[in-house]
Amino acid sequence: MDPFLQCLRDALGGDRVSTVPADLATASRDESDLPPVAPRCVARPVDTAGVAAIVRACRDAGVPLTARGGGTSLEGSSVPSPGAVVLDLAGMDRVLEASVEERLAVVQAGVVFDRLNERLRPTGLFFPPTPGGSADAATVGGMVATDAGGLFALRFGGTRRWVRGLEVVTGDGSVMRTGCRVPKASAGPDLTHLFVASEGTLGIVTEVTLGLCPVPEARRRGGWVLPGMPAACRAVADLLMAVPDLAAVEVVDGGTVGLFEGAATGDARAGDLLLVEAHGRPAEADAALAACLEAVLPHGAWPLDPAAGDPWDLRHRLTRAVRESAGGAGVVRTDAAVPLPALPSFVDDVLERAASAGRRAHVFGHAGLGILHVLMPLGGPGAWTRPEALGEKTRLCARAAALGGTVSGEHGIGLANREALARGSAGTLPWLAALKAVFDPAGILNPDKVFDAGGGGA
Ligand SMILES: Cc1cc2nc3c(=O)[nH]c(=O)nc-3n(C[C@H](O)[C@H](O)[C@H](O)COP(=O)(O)OP(=O)(O)OC[C@H]3O[C@@H](n4cnc5c(N)ncnc54)[C@H](O)[C@@H]3O)c2cc1C
């Protein structure tokens, strides 16, 4: 028996450390299309002491460690570092406390987003950031580690806004508690949010104290077909002037809608979609939707056929539908974000360049926040070659950064956005690397992600 594996088994119990090929295969990939990397083993702790014991064993042996929640990263964040132990947190899925009075929940990091909100339903509260099509698998720990956002981040912000405190195991195996239960603190520099979006490179989140929000009394959804994506994007600023607290403003290009031939989208099937959702008391939400209609009409909007089904259902399925359309060849993607005034020309440029090259680019996203998902399929009709798509991705990320936006609005850096981050980081990377050395002196925590600019990735 390998002494290192024996040490992990002694720490957790024999059945909680697996080298079974099927387990290694599952842990070797995430929902990006990056090549799998087989881990050394999969460790499944059930408590913080177990996590700390695994971190210490890895530190002493100099073995890398990649935390894994639901494995739904689209950027390779949860693909294991070479030779790594995968720390699978799915077993740490308890909701430890839910307080209506304080509007907070304390949860273990492995609880799945949908399960948490199901558990909270009787309280009338919910945890708002919604990681779209992965809500049934993404964990709160993974959402903290990527600052996941989604449809409602426009009104409610991303995960960051809701994190009040954390329990974290740092790279030397110490257990640290940050933050507090109250919603506002000025007690020195904010360590809690340093771990948000750190993708398992600074510490392992074991417990999260989350603020919660009352479930809105009424939700109203509107959808229109617009004469082109630039027009849809131009309408966004007017929508947000008319109704500043809209819950969601989404765009979907007609080519992507076209993947759902036969889906219940009625007249929208061939058009570019603009979707909104308003929350509030029933009369407020109705008034918000009426104001949205007034704002979009001058942009040439016409209504979706209400009998034709729910375009939001389609919205939730886009990421996986585009991937399926590539027939297993994969996609190269960006989730860059740009300031609203630049959104129409950014979109126009993406679609024009793809069309003139005879390539298929799928563009959709959280337009109210300037976040656009651009997916370039490597298989199926209008497929890109990988070098072409990576070149286009590099160009788009550089453009987004130059416009004052970012190379990732919500999916994170992982492996696939490392180079783009390094190019657009404006000198911050050395400071981030210095921080990593403080929290992870042995450099074992997901070491090839975020900070390491080497390598390419799709
Ligand atoms: C169909 C689909 C739709 C999606 N839509 C959205 C969307 O709308 N918005 C959005 O923001 N994202 C979206 N995502 C991306 C993804 O779901 C999010 O990034 C999510 O937060 C990842 O959670 P996870 O538990 O699966 O994390 P994983 O993929 O397991 O891990 C992600 C990163 O977090 C680290 N990590 C995981 N758990 C911990 C922990 N406890 N402590 C420290 N580090 C940890 C991992 O090491 C890795 O670096 C989508 C993904 C898919 C497949």
The ligand as an SDF file (V2000), in Angstrom:
LIG
                    3D

 53 58  0  0  0  0  0  0  0  0999 V2000
  -25.2970   24.3170  -17.7890 C   0  0  0  0  0  0  0  0  0  0  0  0
  -24.4840   25.2500  -16.9210 C   0  0  0  0  0  0  0  0  0  0  0  0
  -24.9400   26.5280  -16.6740 C   0  0  0  0  0  0  0  0  0  0  0  0
  -24.2070   27.3970  -15.8620 C   0  0  0  0  0  0  0  0  0  0  0  0
  -24.7000   28.6370  -15.6360 N   0  0  0  0  0  0  0  0  0  0  0  0
  -24.0400   29.4700  -14.8000 C   0  0  0  0  0  0  0  0  0  0  0  0
  -24.5720   30.7720  -14.5120 C   0  0  0  0  0  0  0  0  0  0  0  0
  -25.6210   31.1650  -14.9990 O   0  0  0  0  0  0  0  0  0  0  0  0
  -23.8680   31.5480  -13.6660 N   0  0  0  0  0  0  0  0  0  0  0  0
  -22.6820   31.1600  -13.1000 C   0  0  0  0  0  0  0  0  0  0  0  0
  -22.0930   31.9160  -12.3370 O   0  0  0  0  0  0  0  0  0  0  0  0
  -22.1560   29.9390  -13.3790 N   0  0  0  0  0  0  0  0  0  0  0  0
  -22.7920   29.0950  -14.1960 C   0  0  0  0  0  0  0  0  0  0  0  0
  -22.2600   27.8620  -14.4750 N   0  0  0  0  0  0  0  0  0  0  0  0
  -20.9270   27.4920  -13.9350 C   0  0  0  0  0  0  0  0  0  0  0  0
  -20.9150   26.7120  -12.6010 C   0  0  0  0  0  0  0  0  0  0  0  0
  -22.1300   26.0480  -12.3600 O   0  0  0  0  0  0  0  0  0  0  0  0
  -20.5700   27.6370  -11.4250 C   0  0  0  0  0  0  0  0  0  0  0  0
  -19.2400   28.1100  -11.5710 O   0  0  0  0  0  0  0  0  0  0  0  0
  -20.6980   26.9710  -10.0400 C   0  0  0  0  0  0  0  0  0  0  0  0
  -20.5140   27.9550   -9.0470 O   0  0  0  0  0  0  0  0  0  0  0  0
  -19.7080   25.8480   -9.7890 C   0  0  0  0  0  0  0  0  0  0  0  0
  -20.1090   25.1620   -8.6130 O   0  0  0  0  0  0  0  0  0  0  0  0
  -19.6070   23.6700   -8.3640 P   0  0  0  0  0  0  0  0  0  0  0  0
  -20.0570   23.2350   -7.0100 O   0  0  0  0  0  0  0  0  0  0  0  0
  -19.9880   22.7870   -9.4760 O   0  0  0  0  0  0  0  0  0  0  0  0
  -18.0370   23.8970   -8.3390 O   0  0  0  0  0  0  0  0  0  0  0  0
  -16.9020   23.0080   -9.0050 P   0  0  0  0  0  0  0  0  0  0  0  0
  -17.0200   23.0170  -10.4790 O   0  0  0  0  0  0  0  0  0  0  0  0
  -16.8190   21.6880   -8.3490 O   0  0  0  0  0  0  0  0  0  0  0  0
  -15.6240   23.8780   -8.5850 O   0  0  0  0  0  0  0  0  0  0  0  0
  -15.4290   25.1630   -9.0950 C   0  0  0  0  0  0  0  0  0  0  0  0
  -14.1890   25.7710   -8.4470 C   0  0  0  0  0  0  0  0  0  0  0  0
  -14.4270   25.9520   -7.0620 O   0  0  0  0  0  0  0  0  0  0  0  0
  -13.4970   25.2110   -6.2730 C   0  0  0  0  0  0  0  0  0  0  0  0
  -14.2500   24.7000   -5.1330 N   0  0  0  0  0  0  0  0  0  0  0  0
  -15.3680   23.9260   -5.1480 C   0  0  0  0  0  0  0  0  0  0  0  0
  -15.7880   23.7380   -3.8830 N   0  0  0  0  0  0  0  0  0  0  0  0
  -14.9120   24.4040   -3.0790 C   0  0  0  0  0  0  0  0  0  0  0  0
  -14.8050   24.5890   -1.6800 C   0  0  0  0  0  0  0  0  0  0  0  0
  -15.6920   24.0560   -0.8180 N   0  0  0  0  0  0  0  0  0  0  0  0
  -13.7820   25.3180   -1.1880 N   0  0  0  0  0  0  0  0  0  0  0  0
  -12.8750   25.8690   -2.0290 C   0  0  0  0  0  0  0  0  0  0  0  0
  -12.9270   25.7300   -3.3580 N   0  0  0  0  0  0  0  0  0  0  0  0
  -13.9370   25.0080   -3.8660 C   0  0  0  0  0  0  0  0  0  0  0  0
  -12.9600   24.1370   -7.1880 C   0  0  0  0  0  0  0  0  0  0  0  0
  -11.6590   23.7260   -6.8080 O   0  0  0  0  0  0  0  0  0  0  0  0
  -12.9530   24.8750   -8.5120 C   0  0  0  0  0  0  0  0  0  0  0  0
  -11.8150   25.7010   -8.5860 O   0  0  0  0  0  0  0  0  0  0  0  0
  -22.9690   26.9630  -15.2940 C   0  0  0  0  0  0  0  0  0  0  0  0
  -22.5180   25.6720  -15.5510 C   0  0  0  0  0  0  0  0  0  0  0  0
  -23.2460   24.8210  -16.3450 C   0  0  0  0  0  0  0  0  0  0  0  0
  -22.7240   23.4370  -16.5890 C   0  0  0  0  0  0  0  0  0  0  0  0
  1  2  1  0
  2  3  1  0
  2 52  2  0
  3  4  2  0
  4  5  1  0
  4 50  1  0
  5  6  2  0
  6  7  1  0
  6 13  1  0
  7  8  2  0
  7  9  1  0
  9 10  1  0
 10 11  2  0
 10 12  1  0
 12 13  2  0
 13 14  1  0
 14 15  1  0
 14 50  1  0
 15 16  1  0
 16 17  1  0
 16 18  1  0
 18 19  1  0
 18 20  1  0
 20 21  1  0
 20 22  1  0
 22 23  1  0
 23 24  1  0
 24 25  2  0
 24 26  1  0
 24 27  1  0
 27 28  1  0
 28 29  2  0
 28 30  1  0
 28 31  1  0
 31 32  1  0
 32 33  1  0
 33 34  1  0
 33 48  1  0
 34 35  1  0
 35 36  1  0
 35 46  1  0
 36 37  1  0
 36 45  1  0
 37 38  2  0
 38 39  1  0
 39 40  1  0
 39 45  2  0
 40 41  1  0
 40 42  2  0
 42 43  1  0
 43 44  2  0
 44 45  1  0
 46 47  1  0
 46 48  1  0
 48 49  1  0
 50 51  2  0
 51 52  1  0
 52 53  1  0
M  END
$$$$
